[in-house]
């Protein structure tokens, strides 16, 4: 059993290297600090009772996973408007409109301030409608399309069947499409 002093000494010894590692990967000081702090907290909470010799590998795995999670989240956030801008209701009730994401084709390839304003307003409207979804639909929708989890992962996280996840996602996307259509937003 390791002591608090040993854990504190270990964390102090890896702090600077971990920060540099996160900084090189993320290139944002505040985010890198948050990642290192979260990794240290996770090590202390979940693995603090492990032998001291296991800590270096555990900490590295936790740190690398936190960096990868940050990349994934930032990638999803940057694609959020592009992905949801292709939301379009279809006549096929079994089809999931969000499964057919497509990048927008802009003829000049430039984004104008007017287009940025439209996108931010659209995103705001979508976020408001997502908040109105029933909790299980919202949970399934966000896991599948925000967190990019597959159906099996979502089902496991929600504690339900894969069929239920498909149903919740389908209902959520149809509800969103109808709500946006009612507001005059045709996607």
C-alpha positions in Angstrom: 0.0 0.0 0.0 1.4 3.3 -1.0 1.2 6.4 1.1 -0.1 9.9 0.4 3.5 11.2 0.6 4.7 8.8 -2.0 1.8 9.8 -4.3 2.5 13.5 -3.8 6.2 13.0 -4.5 5.5 11.0 -7.6 3.0 13.6 -9.0 5.5 16.4 -8.2 8.2 14.5 -10.1 6.0 14.0 -13.3 4.1 17.3 -13.3 6.5 19.4 -15.4 7.2 16.7 -18.0 3.5 15.9 -18.2 2.7 19.6 -18.8 5.3 19.9 -21.6 4.0 16.7 -23.2 0.4 18.1 -23.1 1.6 21.5 -24.4 3.4 20.0 -27.3 0.2 18.0 -28.2 -2.5 20.6 -27.5 -0.7 23.9 -28.0 -2.9 25.6 -25.5 -1.6 26.3 -22.0 -4.9 26.4 -20.1 -6.1 23.2 -21.8 -2.8 21.5 -21.2 -2.9 22.4 -17.5 -6.5 21.1 -17.2 -5.5 17.8 -18.9 -2.5 17.3 -16.6 -4.6 18.1 -13.5 -7.3 15.8 -14.6 -4.8 13.0 -15.2 -3.3 13.5 -11.8 -6.7 13.5 -10.1 -7.7 10.3 -11.9 -4.4 8.6 -11.0 -4.9 9.6 -7.3 -8.6 8.6 -7.2 -8.5 5.4 -9.1 -5.0 4.0 -8.8 -3.5 5.6 -5.7 -3.6 2.3 -3.8 -1.6 0.5 -6.5 2.1 -0.2 -6.0 4.4 2.8 -6.7 6.1 0.9 -9.5 2.9 0.8 -11.5 2.2 4.6 -11.3 4.5 5.8 -14.2 2.8 3.5 -16.8 -0.7 4.2 -15.5 -0.1 7.9 -15.4 1.2 7.9 -19.0 -1.8 5.9 -20.2 -4.2 8.3 -18.4 -2.4 11.3 -19.8 -2.4 10.0 -23.4 -6.0 9.1 -23.2 -6.9 12.6 -21.9 -5.0 14.2 -24.8 -6.7 11.9 -27.3 -10.1 12.7 -25.7 -9.3 16.4 -26.1 -8.5 16.0 -29.7 -11.7 14.1 -30.3 -13.8 16.6 -28.6 -12.3 19.5 -30.4 -12.6 17.8 -33.7 -16.3 17.1 -33.0 -16.9 20.7 -31.9 -15.3 22.1 -35.0 -17.4 19.9 -37.2 -20.6 20.5 -35.3 -22.1 23.2 -37.5 -20.9 21.4 -40.7 -22.3 18.1 -39.7 -25.6 19.3 -38.4 -26.0 21.7 -41.4 -26.6 18.6 -43.5 -29.6 17.5 -41.4 -32.4 16.8 -43.7 -35.6 14.9 -43.1 -36.2 12.1 -45.6 -39.4 10.2 -46.6 -37.9 6.9 -45.4 -38.9 6.6 -41.7 -36.1 4.1 -40.9 -33.5 6.4 -42.4 -31.5 8.5 -39.9 -30.8 11.9 -41.5 -27.7 12.4 -39.5 -26.1 9.3 -41.0 -25.8 11.1 -44.3 -23.5 13.9 -43.3 -21.9 15.7 -46.2 -19.5 18.6 -46.3 -20.9 21.8 -47.6 -19.7 22.8 -51.1 -19.1 26.5 -51.3 -18.3 27.6 -54.8 -15.6 30.1 -53.7 -14.4 28.2 -50.7 -14.6 31.3 -48.5 -16.7 31.8 -45.5 -18.3 35.2 -45.4 -19.3 37.0 -42.2 -22.9 36.7 -43.3 -22.5 32.9 -43.6 -20.8 32.7 -40.2 -23.8 34.6 -38.7 -26.2 32.3 -40.3 -24.3 29.3 -39.0 -24.2 30.6 -35.4 -27.9 31.4 -35.5 -28.6 27.9 -36.9 -26.4 26.3 -34.2 -28.2 28.3 -31.5 -31.6 27.1 -32.8 -30.4 23.5 -33.0 -29.0 23.7 -29.4 -32.3 25.0 -28.1 -34.2 22.2 -29.8 -31.8 19.6 -28.4 -32.5 20.9 -24.9 -36.2 20.4 -25.5 -35.8 16.7 -26.4 -36.9 14.1 -23.9 -33.9 13.0 -21.7 -33.3 9.6 -23.2 -33.6 10.9 -26.8 -31.2 13.7 -26.0 -28.8 11.3 -24.3 -28.8 8.9 -27.2 -28.5 11.8 -29.8 -25.6 13.4 -28.0 -23.7 10.2 -27.5 -24.1 9.1 -31.1 -23.5 12.4 -32.9 -21.5 14.6 -30.4 -19.4 11.9 -28.8 -19.2 9.8 -32.0 -20.0 6.6 -30.1 -21.3 3.7 -32.1 -24.6 2.1 -31.4 -23.2 -0.7 -29.3 -21.2 1.7 -27.1 -24.2 4.0 -26.7 -26.4 1.1 -25.7 -23.9 0.0 -23.1 -23.5 3.5 -21.7 -27.3 4.0 -21.6 -28.0 0.5 -20.2 -30.5 -0.3 -23.0 -30.6 -2.4 -26.2 -29.2 -1.3 -29.5 -32.7 -1.2 -30.9 -33.7 1.3 -28.2 -30.7 3.5 -29.1 -31.7 3.4 -32.8 -35.3 4.3 -31.9 -34.2 7.2 -29.6 -31.8 8.6 -32.2 -34.4 8.3 -35.0 -37.1 10.0 -32.9 -34.6 12.7 -31.8 -33.5 13.5 -35.4 -37.1 13.5 -36.7 -38.2 15.7 -33.8 -35.3 18.1 -34.4 -36.0 18.2 -38.2 -39.7 18.9 -37.6 -39.0 21.6 -35.0 -36.5 23.4 -37.2 -38.8 23.1 -40.2 -41.6 24.7 -38.1 -39.2 27.6 -37.5 -38.6 28.0 -41.2 -35.2 26.4 -41.2 -34.9 24.0 -44.1 -31.7 22.0 -44.0 
